[in-house]
């Protein structure tokens, strides 16, 4: 991210002893787009212009360059939060995950929202890379399901309400997504867009495999018990009173999910129950099979 010097990139990709994870947006393209919109609209640039400033072209230029460098140097590359249909073709789906040298991630917000939602959500769905068209959203989901994209993540960045309510140019990008990520995906299951097995594979199994995380991501004897108990038929409406993120807001506010998270176990400890987080010190250092 923000590294665009050819010599620096070549050195990183040729010498990195482990996985390189990249946020791919071409900064020169973004700055040129921003300058053009500011020349036309001054400080009145609006949130609807966000996916045009941080454009699909900026994403593809950067991600295709990263893939090119990874192939040239046989580097282990993982590209974070894919946001365009065009980028999905950069990745393979015809070999097992364990054999892939280049992998990719989709985020909840790029699977859920489209540029139509800027009208009602405004800066509350301002992310980098930007949420783009419905066609991009649908293509990303297809790529998740057919194996071009390997994992689903959240890109959790809980900025305050005060920060988000600033004018577009001042408002930071990012939002709180951890609390409602599973419920959002379970809604996609309910809509017939993915199966429970695919959801588990892309959020748990593949994540542990891709990053070589030791004794996580599977329900197996001897593994840490990281478990979620869900009532799949109990609706849950997001409101200010049940948002757990300290920032106090959610892009899903006023949405009714089809399921409710009843209990969460982290490292074998009950960490969430009856709508509240239980402070039990359940966090543990992750270990890796490398």
Secondary structure, 3 states (H helix, E strand, C coil): CCCCCHHHHHHHHHHCCCCEEECCCCHHHHHHHHHHHHHHHHHHCCHHHHHHHCCHHHHHHHHHHHHHHHHHHCCCEEECCCCCCHHHHHCCCCCCHHHCCEEEEEEHHHHHCCHHHHHHHHHHHCCCCCCCCHHHHHHHHHHHHHCCCCEEECCECCCCHHHHCCCCCCCCCCECCCCCHHHHHHHHHHCCCCCHHHHHHHHHHHHHHHCCECCCCCCCCCCCCCEEEEECCCCEECCHHHCCCCCCCCCCCCCEECCEEEEEEECCEEEEECCEECCCCCCCCCCECC
